[in-house]
Amino acid sequence: MDKLRYYFDYNARRNSMLSRELIQILKLLKEQNIIAIPYKGPEMAAQIYGNQALRQFNDIDLFLLKKDIVKAKEILNLHGYKLKYNFNNKAEEIYLKYFHEYALFNEKKGITLDLNWRFSFLTYSFPVDMESNGDISEITAPVNFNNLRTLNIRNEFLILILCIHIAGHQWTKLYLICDIFELFQSTNKLDYQLLLNRSKDMGIKRILLINFLLIQELYNIKLPKKISDEINDDKKIKKISKKIANDMFNKNKRNIINELTLRFKTRERFQDKIKDITRALLIPMPFELEIVALPLILFPLYIFLRAKRRFFKHNPNNKFYIKIVK
């Protein structure tokens, strides 16, 4: 019990420190007319749990419009936040086109800051993205956070973001399911028709329903009839959800074949299934962009680098990786 109390106190102190840093960053960006929306960190903990000490978070996540992302990175760089990866111009061009966030780190403060310009997970493909037209009025609402007037993500869209995030992690992050449950429990005003409509537009309706079924099974709760009816209409959801629950804590089940199979099954549209698998196989990880920086016209060649690393556990220091510069 003493160890648990110590950990809780430590987590509460760190969360308080991260909250203060978040406020300073929001003020800094606001002074430069950059809209920054916090989520998945101190603000979400306060929003969902009512007390930010009740959830562990290791970094600060902000959503920005893509037009502001480079400017924000440069401003924060002057305040000690450095990009975790050392990209040349070619690698940065690929990164901005296919990735969704800049990961910055302040070595002096020991804080990681993620600047997101889209909510899509790296290996998921969406025909409609929540911020694609630059209009964020539908997905945000004004809020007071620690006496600062700012924006947060509306509950319905926060659920969609969490569903995308946990699917991207192959349902290996139990705390994300807890977040969805707490968000479900914390409000009786969720617009379930909006959730269903927007998830259908994005091609993640099955992913949304899988997560609702998981929280029903884990917490023994009753889902709204509209959601239950949708689950019953898709005969594959219960089978997929059961397998996810069975494999959640089994590390031996985590391999590239199972990952691609689950990715294929959890998308309802065939074109999204193919796009997701293509992205998973083709798009390089950030450290691979550091090692090999190909021009965009040669982008398909990354599939050979990824195949060699993922299927043969290749050592990146091998001469197979030839860094192409300028």
C-alpha positions in Angstrom: 0.0 0.0 0.0 2.9 2.4 0.8 4.3 1.8 -2.7 1.0 2.4 -4.3 0.6 5.7 -2.3 4.1 6.8 -3.3 3.4 6.1 -7.0 0.0 8.0 -6.8 1.7 11.0 -5.2 4.5 10.9 -7.7 2.1 10.7 -10.6 0.0 13.6 -9.2 3.1 15.8 -8.8 4.3 15.0 -12.4 0.8 15.6 -13.8 0.7 19.0 -12.1 4.0 19.9 -13.5 2.9 18.9 -17.0 -0.3 20.9 -16.6 1.7 24.0 -15.8 3.9 23.4 -18.8 0.9 22.9 -21.0 -0.6 26.3 -19.9 2.7 28.0 -20.7 2.9 26.4 -24.2 -0.7 27.3 -25.0 -0.1 30.9 -24.0 3.1 31.0 -26.0 1.4 29.7 -29.2 -1.7 32.0 -28.6 0.6 35.0 -28.6 1.7 34.0 -32.1 -2.0 33.5 -33.2 -1.6 29.8 -33.4 -4.6 27.7 -32.3 -3.5 24.8 -30.2 -6.0 22.3 -28.8 -4.9 20.0 -26.0 -6.0 16.4 -25.9 -4.9 13.0 -24.5 -3.0 14.6 -21.7 -3.7 16.8 -18.6 -6.8 18.4 -20.1 -8.3 15.1 -21.1 -7.6 13.6 -17.7 -9.5 16.6 -16.1 -12.3 16.3 -18.7 -12.9 12.6 -18.3 -11.8 11.7 -14.8 -12.6 15.0 -13.1 -9.1 14.9 -11.5 -6.0 14.8 -13.6 -4.1 12.9 -10.8 -6.3 9.8 -11.6 -4.7 9.1 -15.0 -1.1 8.6 -15.9 0.2 10.4 -19.0 3.8 10.8 -20.1 3.7 13.7 -22.5 1.7 16.6 -23.8 -0.4 16.3 -27.0 -1.6 19.2 -29.0 -3.6 19.5 -32.2 -2.7 22.3 -34.6 -3.8 23.2 -38.1 -1.2 21.9 -40.6 -0.6 25.4 -41.9 0.7 26.3 -38.4 2.7 23.2 -37.7 6.2 24.3 -39.0 5.9 27.7 -37.4 4.9 26.2 -34.1 7.9 23.8 -34.3 10.3 26.7 -34.9 8.8 28.7 -32.0 9.0 25.8 -29.6 12.5 25.0 -30.7 13.6 28.4 -29.4 12.1 27.3 -26.0 14.1 24.1 -25.7 11.8 21.7 -27.6 13.9 19.9 -30.2 12.7 17.4 -32.9 13.5 13.9 -31.8 14.6 13.0 -35.3 17.3 14.6 -37.5 15.7 14.8 -40.9 17.1 16.3 -44.1 14.8 18.2 -46.5 13.8 15.0 -48.4 12.9 13.1 -45.2 11.0 16.1 -43.8 8.9 16.4 -47.0 7.9 12.7 -46.7 7.3 13.1 -43.0 4.9 16.0 -43.4 3.0 14.2 -46.2 2.5 10.8 -44.6 2.8 11.2 -40.8 0.6 12.9 -38.3 2.8 14.5 -35.6 6.0 16.1 -34.7 7.6 14.5 -31.6 9.6 17.2 -29.7 11.6 16.7 -26.5 12.8 19.2 -24.0 15.9 17.7 -22.5 16.2 20.2 -19.6 12.6 19.6 -18.5 12.4 15.9 -19.5 9.1 16.6 -21.3 7.9 15.2 -24.7 5.5 17.3 -26.7 3.6 15.9 -29.7 2.3 18.4 -32.2 -0.4 16.7 -34.2 -1.8 18.0 -37.5 -4.1 15.1 -38.2 -5.8 12.6 -35.9 -5.1 9.6 -38.3 -2.9 7.0 -36.9 0.2 6.3 -39.1 -1.0 3.1 -40.7 -4.7 3.9 -41.0 -6.2 5.4 -44.1 -9.2 7.7 -44.0 -11.2 9.1 -47.0 -12.6 11.8 -44.6 -10.4 13.2 -41.9 -11.9 15.4 -39.1 -9.7 18.3 -39.9 -9.2 18.0 -43.7 -10.9 21.3 -44.6 -9.3 23.2 -41.8 -12.6 24.0 -40.1 -12.4 22.7 -36.5 -15.6 24.3 -35.3 -17.5 21.0 -35.5 -15.0 19.0 -33.4 -14.2 21.6 -30.7 -15.8 23.4 -27.8 -14.6 26.3 -25.6 -13.5 25.3 -22.1 -11.7 26.8 -19.1 -8.6 24.8 -18.2 -6.7 26.0 -15.1 -8.2 29.5 -15.6 -7.2 29.6 -19.2 -9.8 30.0 -21.9 -9.0 27.4 -24.6 -10.6 24.8 -26.8 -11.0 21.1 -26.2 -12.2 18.2 -28.4 -15.9 17.5 -28.2 -16.7 14.2 -26.5 -18.0 12.5 -29.6 -14.9 13.2 -31.6 -12.6 12.4 -28.6 -14.1 8.9 -28.6 -13.4 8.6 -32.3 -9.8 9.7 -31.8 -9.3 7.3 -28.9 -10.8 4.5 -31.1 -8.3 5.3 -33.9 -5.5 5.4 -31.4 -6.2 2.1 -29.7 -6.8 0.3 -33.1 -3.4 1.7 -34.2 -1.9 0.0 -31.1 -3.7 -3.2 -31.9 -5.7 -3.0 -28.7 -2.5 -3.6 -26.6 -3.1 -0.4 -24.5 -5.7 -1.3 -21.9 -5.7 2.3 -20.5 -7.2 3.6 -23.7 -10.2 1.3 -23.3 -10.5 2.6 -19.8 -10.5 6.2 -21.2 -13.3 5.3 -23.6 -15.3 3.8 -20.8 -14.8 6.8 -18.5 -15.8 9.1 -21.3 -18.9 7.0 -21.9 -19.7 7.1 -18.2 -18.9 10.8 -17.6 -21.7 12.2 -19.9 -25.3 11.4 -20.6 -25.4 13.7 -23.6 -23.3 11.8 -26.2 -24.8 12.2 -29.7 -24.7 8.5 -30.8 -26.1 9.2 -34.2 -23.3 11.7 -34.8 -20.8 9.1 -33.7 -22.2 6.5 -36.0 -22.4 8.9 -39.0 -18.9 10.3 -38.6 -17.4 6.9 -38.0 -19.1 5.6 -41.1 -17.8 8.6 -43.2 -14.3 7.8 -41.9 -14.5 4.1 -42.5 -14.0 3.2 -38.8 -17.6 2.3 -37.8 -16.5 -1.3 -37.1 -13.6 -0.1 -35.0 -16.0 2.2 -33.0 -18.4 -0.7 -32.4 -15.6 -3.1 -31.4 -14.5 -0.7 -28.7 -18.1 -0.3 -27.4 -18.5 -4.0 -27.2 -15.2 -4.4 -25.4 -16.2 -1.9 -22.7 -19.5 -3.6 -22.4 -17.8 -7.0 -21.8 -15.1 -5.6 -19.5 -17.3 -3.4 -17.4 -20.6 -5.3 -17.6 -22.5 -2.2 -18.7 -25.6 -1.8 -20.9 -25.0 0.0 -24.2 -27.6 2.4 -25.8 -30.0 0.5 -28.0 -28.8 2.4 -31.1 -25.2 1.1 -30.5 -26.4 -2.5 -29.6 -28.5 -2.7 -32.8 -25.5 -1.7 -34.9 -23.3 -4.3 -33.2 -25.9 -7.0 -33.9 -26.1 -5.9 -37.5 -22.4 -6.6 -38.2 -22.0 -10.3 -37.5 -18.2 -10.1 -37.5 -17.8 -7.6 -34.7 -18.4 -10.1 -31.8 -16.0 -12.6 -33.2 -13.3 -10.0 -33.7 -13.9 -8.5 -30.3 -13.6 -11.8 -28.6 -10.3 -12.5 -30.3 -9.0 -9.1 -29.3 -9.9 -9.7 -25.6 -8.3 -13.1 -25.7 -5.0 -11.8 -27.2 -4.8 -8.6 -25.3 -2.2 -9.8 -22.8 -0.6 -12.4 -24.9 2.7 -11.0 -26.3 3.3 -14.2 -28.3 0.4 -13.3 -30.6 2.0 -10.0 -31.6 3.7 -10.5 -35.0 3.4 -9.0 -38.4 1.0 -11.6 -39.8 -1.5 -11.2 -36.9 -1.1 -7.5 -37.0 -2.0 -7.3 -40.7 -4.8 -9.8 -40.3 -6.4 -7.8 -37.5 -6.0 -4.6 -39.5 -7.7 -6.2 -42.5 -10.7 -7.6 -40.4 -11.4 -4.4 -38.4 -12.1 -2.2 -41.5 -15.5 -2.6 -43.1 -14.7 -1.3 -46.6 -12.4 -3.3 -48.9 -10.6 -0.3 -50.3 -9.7 0.7 -46.7 -8.4 -2.8 -45.9 -6.0 -2.7 -48.9 -4.9 0.9 -48.2 -4.2 0.1 -44.5 -2.1 -3.0 -45.3 -0.2 -1.0 -48.0 0.5 1.8 -45.6 1.7 -0.7 -42.9 4.1 -2.3 -45.3 5.3 0.8 -47.2 5.5 3.8 -45.0 8.8 4.0 -43.2 9.2 4.7 -39.5 10.9 8.0 -38.5 14.2 6.3 -37.7 14.2 4.7 -41.2 13.8 8.2 -42.7 16.9 9.3 -40.8 18.8 6.3 -42.2 17.5 6.5 -45.8 16.1 9.7 -47.2 14.6 9.0 -50.6 13.0 11.6 -52.8 9.2 11.3 -53.1 9.4 9.9 -56.6 11.3 6.9 -55.2 9.0 6.5 -52.2 7.7 3.0 -53.2 11.3 1.7 -52.6 10.8 2.0 -48.9 8.8 -1.2 -49.0 12.1 -3.2 -49.5 13.7 -1.5 -46.5 10.6 -2.2 -44.3 10.3 -5.8 -45.5 13.9 -6.5 -44.7 13.6 -4.9 -41.2 10.3 -6.4 -40.2 10.5 -9.8 -41.6 14.2 -10.5 -41.1 14.8 -8.3 -38.0 17.5 -6.4 -39.9 20.2 -4.5 -38.1 19.9 -0.8 -39.2 23.7 -0.5 -39.0 24.2 -3.0 -41.8 25.5 -1.6 -45.1 22.1 -2.5 -46.7 21.0 0.8 -45.4 22.7 3.5 -47.5 21.9 7.0 -46.5 21.0 9.2 -49.4 21.6 12.8 -48.8 21.0 15.9 -50.9 
